[in-house]
Amino acid sequence: MMRGKHVLVGWLWVQGLIQPLEGNPNHGHSEYKAFLQHHSFAVPLEYSSLLADWTLSGASIFERERLLLHPGVSERQGFAWNKQPLQTNNFEASFAFRAFGAADASKVVDDQSFAFWFVRQNISGDFNESAAIRASSWSDGLKEQGYSLSGSKALFEGIGAVFSTANLAKKPGSVVSFISNDNHQSLGYGIDVPTSNAKVVDFRNKDVEFKIRVQPFSVKGQIIVDGNVEDCFDVDRRNFPVKAGGYIGFTAWSGSVQPSKLPDGVSLTKVQVVNFDDQAVGEDIVGTSAKDKLAYEALMSEDSRYFQDQQAQTEHIGRITTMLSAHLNETKPAYDVMSFQVSNLMQSLNKLDHDCRLLTKEMKVLTDPKNAKAPKKATNLQEMKVHILGLRRLLDKEGAAHMHKLEAVQKNLNEVKQQTDKAAGSSILGRIVDQTTVLEQSVVSRSSQMSQAYSMD
């Protein structure tokens, strides 16, 4: 429950509820923006958390520095769909991608493409990966399910931006197409896509960002290649308004096997979705109760944002203040624990930094030839190695000499003891022999320890 409150209050700030109460009553004004974190990602990627929001299949995989849709291998599908709908039809999606392959466009297969989608169907729940695996080939498995358009469904309701390696006439050269469908006909690649008015733009082997601005009555696409901005499409949707509640995703098909040609590899490094509708949540608030969601939706409603008198404004501010106070009270213990843990972590990092700096200085002094007292080509490290080896040999040699002397002394004492067994001093000699034995064992043990201490691989 505490985590739900935390998420909800975070949304209050992100969604801009705490702003001047007097404003433009027309929702969706340009000043309002809300980042949708569960529909976005940026490097470095944490795949374990991203897989809670995204479904991957085919050749797609989250790596630390990118989402690889597919490598440069023929007949590979890219599939990355968000699991939750966008609760808005007034948003902007931007993504950075790279299509990398042969420098010569004529050496690239002509039926390769990848696409960004905003459709009404929940594709992440519709696609049957097991059926594709059981089919005679992945391509056949996709066709059996109707996924024949750039790795996605050919029959859909929504819009898409398709990036192709050749135009409709299969002339080499990358193009960008806008497509839409009302779920009444299946579109075919090579027939309906790329479109005849596709935008010609060289996006291969370059750092590229694409932005698609979706509003109820218009869709605009813009591409940025090496810092240069170009408009790709501007579509009037007044006759077919864009509906809220669609799902976003990315799909790709690397193309067929063609002689002397190879497909590009395609990857994404950033996806950012921003909501411009100040009366729509944008995405589901993960981790909150139904009661909290209803309270939040009430605060977002038209009646709760524009007021007739100061009393209504005061009551609205009071509700927000109560929610923030409850949030602070509930999260204070967790905040204190987190603060303590961060403090300990900082101390550990500072100690590690100090130790690393000290070790670096020691290694520089140790390995610097200028500081060596040995001949010019020798280093301090080599000199130390020679000294250690010399000490080891000396210990071995001296230890052996001591052993010989002790053995001789013990032998002599044993002989004397045997000759004077009946003498009064025999007990004293026995103690001397015993002490000599103990001394011998101590010398052997100490010699072994010193040899191990100075041994080197």
C-alpha positions as CSV (number, residue, x, y, z in Angstrom):
1,M,0.0,0.0,0.0
2,M,2.8,2.4,0.9
3,R,4.5,1.7,-2.5
4,G,1.1,2.4,-4.2
5,K,0.9,5.8,-2.4
6,H,4.4,6.6,-3.4
7,V,3.7,5.9,-7.1
8,L,0.5,7.8,-7.0
9,V,2.0,10.9,-5.5
10,G,4.8,10.7,-7.9
11,W,2.2,10.8,-10.7
12,L,0.7,13.9,-9.2
13,W,3.9,15.8,-9.7
14,V,4.7,14.2,-13.1
15,Q,1.2,14.8,-14.5
16,G,1.3,18.4,-13.4
17,L,-1.7,18.5,-11.1
18,I,0.1,21.0,-8.8
19,Q,0.1,23.9,-11.2
20,P,-1.8,27.2,-11.5
21,L,-5.5,26.4,-11.2
22,E,-6.6,29.1,-13.6
23,G,-5.7,27.9,-17.1
24,N,-6.8,27.0,-20.6
25,P,-9.9,24.8,-20.3
26,N,-9.0,23.1,-23.6
27,H,-7.2,20.0,-22.6
28,G,-4.1,19.0,-24.4
29,H,-2.4,22.4,-24.5
30,S,1.2,22.4,-25.6
31,E,2.6,23.4,-22.2
32,Y,1.6,20.1,-20.6
33,K,3.9,17.1,-20.9
34,A,4.0,13.9,-18.9
35,F,6.7,11.3,-19.4
36,L,5.3,7.7,-19.5
37,Q,8.0,5.6,-17.8
38,H,6.4,2.2,-18.4
39,H,6.3,2.8,-22.2
40,S,9.9,4.2,-22.4
41,F,13.5,3.1,-21.8
42,A,17.0,4.4,-22.3
43,V,20.5,2.9,-22.0
44,P,21.9,1.4,-19.9
45,L,19.0,-1.1,-20.0
46,E,17.9,-3.3,-17.1
47,Y,16.3,-6.2,-18.8
48,S,14.7,-7.7,-15.7
49,S,12.6,-4.7,-15.1
50,L,11.9,-4.0,-18.8
51,L,10.5,-7.4,-19.3
52,A,7.7,-6.5,-16.9
53,D,6.6,-3.9,-19.4
54,W,7.6,-5.4,-22.7
55,T,7.2,-8.7,-24.5
56,L,10.0,-9.9,-26.7
57,S,10.1,-12.7,-29.2
58,G,11.8,-13.8,-32.3
59,A,15.4,-12.6,-32.5
60,S,14.9,-9.6,-30.2
61,I,16.8,-9.3,-26.9
62,F,17.5,-6.6,-24.3
63,E,21.2,-6.0,-24.0
64,R,22.9,-3.6,-21.7
65,E,23.5,-0.9,-24.4
66,R,20.6,-1.6,-26.8
67,L,17.4,-3.5,-27.7
68,L,18.5,-5.7,-30.6
69,L,15.5,-6.3,-32.8
70,H,17.4,-8.7,-34.9
71,P,21.0,-9.3,-36.1
72,G,22.2,-9.1,-39.7
73,V,20.9,-12.6,-40.5
74,S,18.1,-13.5,-43.1
75,E,14.6,-14.6,-42.1
76,R,14.7,-13.3,-38.6
77,Q,11.8,-11.6,-36.8
78,G,12.1,-8.7,-34.5
79,F,9.3,-8.4,-31.9
80,A,9.0,-5.9,-29.0
81,W,5.5,-5.0,-27.8
82,N,4.4,-3.1,-24.7
83,K,2.0,-5.0,-22.5
84,Q,-0.1,-2.0,-21.4
85,P,-2.3,0.3,-23.5
86,L,-1.7,4.0,-23.9
87,Q,-4.7,5.7,-22.3
88,T,-4.3,8.7,-24.5
89,N,-4.5,9.7,-28.2
90,N,-2.4,12.8,-27.8
91,F,1.2,11.8,-27.4
92,E,4.6,11.8,-28.9
93,A,6.8,8.8,-29.3
94,S,10.5,9.2,-30.1
95,F,13.1,6.5,-30.5
96,A,16.8,6.3,-31.4
97,F,17.7,3.4,-33.7
98,R,20.6,2.2,-35.9
99,A,20.3,0.0,-39.0
100,F,23.8,-1.3,-39.5
101,G,25.1,-3.3,-42.5
102,A,26.9,-3.1,-45.9
103,A,27.9,0.3,-47.0
104,D,26.6,-0.3,-50.5
105,A,22.7,-0.3,-50.4
106,S,22.7,-2.6,-53.4
107,K,24.3,-5.3,-51.3
108,V,21.3,-5.3,-48.9
109,V,18.2,-7.5,-49.3
110,D,15.3,-5.6,-50.8
111,D,12.5,-7.0,-48.7
112,Q,13.7,-6.0,-45.2
113,S,11.8,-3.6,-43.0
114,F,11.1,-2.7,-39.4
115,A,8.2,-0.7,-38.0
116,F,6.8,1.3,-35.1
117,W,3.1,0.6,-34.4
118,F,0.2,2.1,-32.4
119,V,-2.7,-0.4,-32.8
120,R,-5.9,-1.3,-30.9
121,Q,-5.0,-5.0,-30.6
122,N,-3.0,-6.3,-27.7
123,I,-0.3,-7.9,-29.9
124,S,1.8,-9.0,-27.0
125,G,-1.1,-11.2,-25.8
126,D,-2.2,-12.3,-29.3
127,F,1.1,-13.6,-30.7
128,N,1.7,-17.3,-30.2
129,E,5.4,-17.9,-30.0
130,S,5.0,-21.7,-29.4
131,A,3.1,-22.0,-32.7
132,A,5.9,-20.3,-34.6
133,I,8.4,-22.7,-33.0
134,R,6.4,-25.8,-33.9
135,A,6.0,-24.7,-37.5
136,S,8.3,-26.0,-40.2
137,S,10.0,-22.6,-40.2
138,W,9.6,-19.4,-38.3
139,S,8.5,-17.7,-41.5
140,D,5.7,-20.3,-42.0
141,G,4.7,-19.9,-38.3
142,L,4.3,-16.2,-38.7
143,K,2.2,-16.5,-41.9
144,E,-0.1,-19.1,-40.3
145,Q,-0.9,-16.5,-37.6
146,G,-1.2,-13.6,-40.0
147,Y,2.1,-11.9,-39.0
148,S,3.3,-11.2,-42.5
149,L,3.7,-7.4,-42.5
150,S,7.2,-6.4,-41.2
151,G,7.0,-9.1,-38.5
152,S,3.5,-7.9,-37.3
153,K,-0.2,-8.5,-38.1
154,A,-1.2,-7.7,-41.6
155,L,-4.8,-7.1,-40.4
156,F,-4.9,-4.5,-37.7
157,E,-6.6,-1.3,-36.5
158,G,-4.3,1.6,-36.0
159,I,-1.2,3.3,-37.5
160,G,2.4,2.5,-38.2
161,A,5.7,3.9,-39.6
162,V,7.6,1.4,-41.7
163,F,11.3,1.7,-42.4
164,S,12.4,-0.2,-45.6
165,T,15.7,-0.9,-47.3
166,A,14.1,-0.4,-50.8
167,N,11.1,1.3,-52.3
168,L,8.0,-0.2,-53.8
169,A,9.8,-0.9,-57.1
170,K,12.6,-2.6,-55.1
171,K,15.1,0.1,-56.0
172,P,17.9,0.0,-53.4
173,G,17.6,2.9,-50.9
174,S,16.0,3.4,-47.5
175,V,12.5,4.9,-47.3
176,V,10.0,5.7,-44.6
177,S,6.2,5.0,-45.1
178,F,3.1,5.9,-43.1
179,I,0.4,3.2,-43.1
180,S,-3.0,2.9,-41.4
181,N,-5.7,0.2,-41.3
182,D,-9.2,0.0,-40.0
183,N,-9.1,-3.8,-39.4
184,H,-11.0,-4.6,-42.6
185,Q,-8.2,-5.7,-45.0
186,S,-4.8,-7.3,-44.7
187,L,-1.9,-5.3,-46.0
188,G,0.9,-6.9,-48.0
189,Y,4.6,-6.1,-48.0
190,G,5.7,-5.4,-51.6
191,I,2.1,-4.5,-52.5
192,D,0.8,-1.9,-50.0
193,V,4.1,-1.3,-48.2
194,P,6.4,0.6,-48.9
195,T,3.8,3.2,-50.0
196,S,4.1,5.0,-53.3
197,N,4.7,8.3,-51.5
198,A,7.3,6.9,-49.1
199,K,9.9,9.4,-47.9
200,V,13.4,8.7,-49.3
201,V,15.9,9.2,-46.5
202,D,19.3,7.6,-45.9
203,F,19.1,6.3,-42.4
204,R,21.4,3.3,-42.7
205,N,24.7,3.1,-40.8
206,K,23.9,6.4,-39.0
207,D,22.7,7.6,-35.7
208,V,19.0,8.3,-36.2
209,E,16.1,9.5,-34.1
210,F,12.5,9.3,-35.2
211,K,9.6,11.2,-33.7
212,I,5.9,10.6,-34.3
213,R,3.4,13.1,-33.0
214,V,0.0,11.6,-32.6
215,Q,-3.1,13.7,-32.1
216,P,-6.8,12.8,-32.5
217,F,-7.0,14.5,-35.9
218,S,-3.4,14.3,-37.2
219,V,-0.2,12.2,-37.2
220,K,3.2,13.7,-38.0
221,G,6.5,11.9,-38.5
222,Q,9.9,13.5,-38.4
223,I,13.3,11.9,-38.7
224,I,16.7,13.3,-37.5
225,V,19.8,11.9,-39.2
226,D,23.1,13.1,-38.0
227,G,21.5,16.3,-36.6
228,N,19.6,17.1,-39.8
229,V,15.8,17.2,-39.4
230,E,13.4,16.0,-42.2
231,D,9.6,15.7,-42.3
232,C,8.5,12.3,-43.4
233,F,4.7,12.6,-43.3
234,D,1.8,14.8,-42.1
235,V,-1.5,13.0,-42.2
236,D,-5.0,14.5,-41.7
237,R,-7.1,12.1,-39.5
238,R,-10.3,14.1,-39.2
239,N,-12.2,11.5,-41.1
240,F,-10.6,8.7,-39.1
241,P,-9.7,10.1,-35.6
242,V,-7.0,8.3,-33.7
243,K,-8.5,6.5,-30.7
244,A,-7.0,6.2,-27.2
245,G,-6.2,2.8,-25.7
246,G,-3.9,1.5,-28.4
247,Y,-0.7,-0.5,-27.8
248,I,2.8,0.6,-29.1
249,G,5.4,-1.8,-30.3
250,F,8.3,-2.5,-32.7
251,T,8.5,-5.3,-35.2
252,A,10.9,-6.3,-38.0
253,W,11.6,-8.8,-40.7
254,S,15.2,-9.2,-41.8
255,G,14.2,-10.3,-45.3
256,S,14.6,-13.4,-47.4
257,V,17.8,-15.2,-48.4
258,Q,19.1,-13.5,-51.5
259,P,22.4,-14.3,-53.4
260,S,25.3,-11.9,-52.7
261,K,23.0,-9.8,-50.4
262,L,22.7,-9.6,-46.6
263,P,20.2,-7.8,-44.3
264,D,21.0,-5.0,-41.9
265,G,21.0,-5.5,-38.1
266,V,18.6,-3.3,-36.4
267,S,18.7,-2.0,-32.8
268,L,17.1,0.6,-30.5
269,T,18.9,2.6,-27.8
270,K,16.1,4.8,-26.6
271,V,12.3,4.9,-26.6
272,Q,10.5,7.9,-25.0
273,V,6.7,8.4,-24.9
274,V,5.3,11.7,-23.7
275,N,1.6,12.3,-22.9
276,F,0.2,15.7,-23.9
277,D,-3.3,15.2,-22.7
278,D,-3.8,16.9,-19.3
279,Q,-7.0,15.0,-18.6
280,A,-5.7,11.5,-19.4
281,V,-3.5,9.4,-17.1
282,G,-1.6,8.2,-20.1
283,E,-0.7,4.7,-18.8
284,D,-1.8,2.5,-15.9
285,I,-0.4,3.5,-12.5
286,V,1.4,0.3,-11.6
287,G,1.4,-0.7,-7.9
288,T,-1.7,1.3,-6.7
289,S,-5.0,0.2,-5.4
290,A,-8.3,0.7,-7.2
291,K,-9.3,3.3,-4.6
292,D,-6.1,5.3,-5.3
293,K,-6.7,5.1,-9.0
294,L,-10.2,6.4,-8.7
295,A,-9.0,9.3,-6.4
296,Y,-6.3,10.2,-9.0
297,E,-8.8,10.1,-11.9
298,A,-11.1,12.4,-9.9
299,L,-8.3,14.9,-9.5
300,M,-7.6,14.7,-13.2
301,S,-11.2,15.3,-14.3
302,E,-12.4,18.5,-15.8
303,D,-14.5,19.4,-12.8
304,S,-11.5,19.2,-10.5
305,R,-9.2,21.4,-12.5
306,Y,-11.3,24.5,-13.2
307,F,-13.2,26.1,-10.4
308,Q,-16.0,28.7,-10.1
309,D,-14.9,30.2,-6.8
310,Q,-12.1,30.3,-4.2
311,Q,-13.8,27.8,-1.9
312,A,-13.7,25.1,-4.6
313,Q,-10.1,25.9,-5.2
314,T,-9.3,25.6,-1.5
315,E,-11.1,22.3,-1.2
316,H,-9.2,20.9,-4.2
317,I,-5.8,22.1,-2.7
318,G,-6.9,20.5,0.6
319,R,-7.4,17.1,-1.0
320,I,-4.0,17.3,-2.7
321,T,-2.3,18.4,0.6
322,T,-3.9,15.5,2.5
323,M,-2.7,13.0,-0.1
324,L,0.9,14.5,0.0
325,S,0.9,14.5,3.8
326,A,-0.2,10.8,4.0
327,H,2.5,10.0,1.5
328,L,5.2,11.7,3.5
329,N,4.2,10.0,6.7
330,E,4.1,6.6,5.1
331,T,7.4,6.8,3.3
332,K,9.5,8.5,6.0
333,P,10.7,5.2,7.6
334,A,11.6,3.8,4.2
335,Y,13.3,7.1,3.4
336,D,15.4,7.0,6.6
337,V,16.5,3.4,5.9
338,M,17.4,4.4,2.4
339,S,19.3,7.4,3.5
340,F,21.3,5.3,6.0
341,Q,22.1,2.7,3.3
342,V,23.2,5.4,0.8
343,S,25.5,6.9,3.5
344,N,27.2,3.6,4.1
345,L,27.5,3.0,0.4
346,M,29.2,6.4,0.0
347,Q,31.6,5.6,2.7
348,S,32.5,2.3,1.1
349,L,32.9,3.9,-2.3
350,N,35.2,6.6,-0.8
351,K,37.3,4.0,0.9
352,L,37.5,2.0,-2.4
353,D,38.5,5.2,-4.3
354,H,41.3,5.9,-1.8
355,D,42.6,2.3,-1.9
356,C,42.5,2.3,-5.8
357,R,44.4,5.6,-5.9
358,L,47.0,4.3,-3.5
359,L,47.4,1.1,-5.4
360,T,47.7,3.0,-8.7
361,K,50.5,5.1,-7.2
362,E,52.3,2.1,-5.8
363,M,52.2,0.3,-9.2
364,K,53.4,3.3,-11.0
365,V,56.4,3.6,-8.7
366,L,57.0,-0.1,-8.9
367,T,56.9,-0.4,-12.6
368,D,58.6,2.8,-13.6
369,P,62.0,2.1,-15.1
370,K,63.2,5.6,-14.2
371,N,63.1,4.7,-10.5
372,A,65.1,1.5,-10.9
373,K,68.6,1.3,-9.4
374,A,69.4,-1.8,-11.5
375,P,70.9,-1.6,-15.1
376,K,69.0,0.5,-17.6
377,K,66.8,-2.3,-19.1
378,A,65.8,-3.7,-15.7
379,T,62.8,-2.6,-13.8
380,N,62.0,-2.4,-10.1
381,L,59.6,-5.2,-10.5
382,Q,62.2,-7.5,-12.1
383,E,64.8,-6.5,-9.4
384,M,62.3,-7.4,-6.6
385,K,61.7,-10.7,-8.2
386,V,65.4,-11.5,-8.4
387,H,65.9,-10.5,-4.7
388,I,63.0,-12.7,-3.6
389,L,64.4,-15.6,-5.6
390,G,67.8,-15.0,-4.0
391,L,66.3,-14.9,-0.5
392,R,64.5,-18.2,-1.2
393,R,67.7,-19.9,-2.3
394,L,69.6,-18.5,0.7
395,L,67.0,-19.9,3.1
396,D,67.0,-23.3,1.4
397,K,70.8,-23.4,1.5
398,E,71.2,-22.2,5.1
399,G,68.4,-24.4,6.3
400,A,70.1,-27.4,4.8
401,A,73.4,-26.5,6.5
402,H,71.7,-26.0,9.8
403,M,70.0,-29.4,9.5
404,H,73.4,-31.1,8.9
405,K,74.9,-29.5,11.9
406,L,72.0,-30.4,14.2
407,E,72.0,-33.9,13.0
408,A,75.8,-34.2,13.8
409,V,75.3,-32.7,17.3
410,Q,72.4,-35.0,18.0
411,K,74.4,-38.0,16.8
412,N,77.3,-37.1,19.1
413,L,74.9,-36.6,22.1
414,N,73.3,-39.9,21.5
415,E,76.7,-41.6,21.5
416,V,77.7,-39.8,24.8
417,K,74.4,-40.8,26.3
418,Q,74.9,-44.4,25.4
419,Q,78.3,-44.4,27.0
420,T,77.2,-42.8,30.2
421,D,73.8,-44.4,30.8
422,K,74.8,-45.5,34.3
423,A,76.5,-42.2,35.1
424,A,74.8,-39.6,37.4
425,G,74.6,-37.0,34.6
426,S,72.7,-39.3,32.2
427,S,69.4,-37.6,33.0
428,I,70.9,-34.2,32.2
429,L,72.2,-35.4,28.8
430,G,68.8,-36.9,28.1
431,R,67.1,-33.6,28.6
432,I,69.8,-32.0,26.3
433,V,69.0,-34.6,23.6
434,D,65.2,-33.9,23.9
435,Q,65.8,-30.1,23.7
436,T,68.0,-30.6,20.6
437,T,65.2,-32.6,19.0
438,V,62.7,-29.8,19.7
439,L,65.1,-27.3,18.3
440,E,65.6,-29.3,15.1
441,Q,61.8,-29.5,14.6
442,S,61.5,-25.7,15.1
443,V,64.2,-25.0,12.6
444,V,62.6,-27.3,10.0
445,S,59.2,-25.7,10.5
446,R,60.5,-22.1,10.4
447,S,62.6,-22.9,7.3
448,S,59.5,-24.4,5.5
449,Q,57.4,-21.3,6.4
450,M,60.0,-18.9,5.1
451,S,60.4,-20.8,1.9
452,Q,56.7,-20.7,1.3
453,A,56.5,-17.0,2.1
454,Y,59.2,-16.2,-0.5
455,S,58.1,-18.7,-3.1
456,M,57.0,-17.4,-6.5
457,D,55.2,-18.9,-9.5
